[in-house]
Amino acid sequence: MEKQAAATVHYKLCLAFIVNGVPANLMCISLDNSITNGETWQANRETVASLWGTPDALKYDEAAWLFLQEASHSNDPAINWAAWNIFAPGADLSSVSGAQDWYNQALGQSFTKGEFANVYVYLPIDSTQSWGGTPQTFLGDATAG
């Protein structure tokens, strides 16, 4: 797994972040952790493509596919719920219209090695957060710091 330089992430609003001083839209993919407005932390940034061959590679590919759907679907919350269910199976998708459909679509895709070289995963570094417990894991595109 190729490690990149750590990024300093400042949470501002839902999906709106500052990564190394650059505004970025990120999608959280971990349901069990939380963040708060104004929180900062360090994260290792690597491409989803670099995770090919690891035990969770397919999950990251599915989540990356969902992330790329968000912009053309007005940041539909159902897409985020589908991504959460990939990493936390059993998330209640029935309360969010369309979430189960997005989840099924993501699982039905076929992926190729290196397909998501333009999507980054931000893996939080424990004990670098300015508040609370370990922050969520996020996905972002190449414009994100």
C-alpha atoms as one frame of an Amber mdcrd trajectory, in Angstrom:
protein
   0.000   0.000   0.000   1.536   3.297  -1.072   1.427   5.948   1.643   1.262
   9.609   0.767   2.033  12.623   2.907  -0.326  13.181   5.801  -3.038  15.764
   5.215  -4.388  18.178   7.790  -8.165  18.063   7.547 -10.399  20.793   8.983
 -14.108  19.950   9.141 -16.342  22.889   8.192 -19.744  21.674   6.968 -21.199
  18.383   5.765 -19.001  17.420   2.810 -17.192  20.787   2.870 -13.641  20.585
   4.209 -10.308  22.327   4.079  -7.494  19.871   3.228  -4.004  21.344   3.488
  -5.514  24.807   2.991  -7.590  23.835  -0.070 -11.424  23.600  -0.016 -12.537
  20.045  -0.735 -15.712  17.996  -0.910 -15.284  14.691   0.869 -17.654  11.803
   1.544 -17.426   9.910   4.804 -17.483   6.138   4.516 -17.318   5.147   8.182
 -20.611   5.236  10.035 -19.278   4.359  13.484 -17.011   7.386  14.020 -17.987
  11.030  14.178 -16.565  14.515  13.754 -17.642  17.991  14.797 -17.526  21.469
  13.272 -14.063  23.003  13.616 -12.311  19.706  14.338  -8.876  19.070  12.826
  -6.845  15.880  12.419  -4.120  14.258  10.370  -4.860  11.594   7.759  -2.880
   9.369   5.429  -4.009   9.976   1.865  -3.738   7.265  -0.739  -5.537   6.464
  -3.947  -8.268   3.873  -3.952  -6.371   2.267  -6.854  -3.349   1.719  -4.576
  -5.500  -0.510  -2.364  -5.963  -3.077  -5.151  -5.132  -6.536  -3.832  -5.811
  -5.695  -0.179  -8.613  -7.429   1.753 -10.915  -4.362   1.564 -10.096  -3.345
  -2.031 -13.535  -4.244  -3.378 -15.250  -2.232  -0.637 -13.144   0.826  -1.482
 -13.883   0.377  -5.209 -17.622   0.185  -4.490 -17.451   3.265  -2.267 -15.368
   5.156  -4.852 -17.962   4.354  -7.515 -20.659   5.752  -5.201 -18.565   8.843
  -4.451 -18.293   9.592  -8.172 -22.079   9.400  -8.501 -22.673  12.093  -5.868
 -21.850  15.176  -7.936 -24.368  14.335 -10.662 -27.038  13.403  -8.112 -27.002
  16.549  -5.955 -25.143  14.865  -3.089 -28.051  12.496  -2.526 -27.878  11.238
   1.108 -28.954   7.794  -0.119 -25.561   7.459  -1.809 -23.745   8.100   1.470
 -25.968   5.613   3.314 -25.145   3.007   0.670 -21.410   3.654   1.198 -21.820
   3.361   4.977 -23.521   0.005   4.522 -20.546  -1.278   2.520 -18.242  -0.762
   5.497 -20.833  -1.282   8.256 -23.193  -3.968   6.949 -26.535  -3.781   8.640
 -26.931   0.003   8.465 -30.667   0.688   8.223 -31.123   1.604   4.565 -34.916
   1.400   4.734 -35.221   4.850   6.309 -33.496   6.618   3.396 -35.272   6.514
   0.063 -33.068   5.039  -2.673 -30.240   3.883  -0.396 -30.856   0.189  -1.012
 -30.920   0.794  -4.779 -27.575   2.630  -4.682 -26.102  -0.099  -2.500 -27.259
  -2.790  -4.946 -25.885  -0.827  -7.917 -22.477  -0.452  -6.250 -22.293  -4.160
  -5.465 -23.298  -4.992  -9.048 -20.390  -3.117 -10.662 -17.303  -4.737 -12.161
 -14.028  -2.967 -11.458 -10.575  -3.066 -13.022  -7.193  -2.567 -11.402  -6.310
   1.119 -11.187  -9.810   2.293 -12.073 -10.023   4.751  -9.180  -6.619   6.430
  -9.346  -8.494   9.751  -9.240 -10.243   9.014  -5.918  -8.390   9.310  -2.628
  -9.094   7.716   0.712  -8.266   9.753   3.815  -7.464   7.367   6.655  -7.410
   9.250   9.984  -4.320   8.966  12.147  -5.450   8.175  15.676  -4.549  10.669
  18.414  -4.091  13.576  15.961  -7.676  14.815  16.306  -8.438  18.040  18.126
 -11.613  16.626  19.669 -13.228  13.300  20.581 -12.312   9.903  19.214 -10.884
   8.763  15.901 -12.502  10.684  13.015 -14.297   9.107  10.097 -12.589   7.789
   6.971 -13.319   9.881   3.877 -13.114   9.710   0.106 -12.212  12.708  -2.058
 -11.175  13.481  -5.615  -7.863  14.732  -6.954  -8.788  18.373  -6.230  -8.756
  17.649  -2.485  -5.343  18.808  -1.255
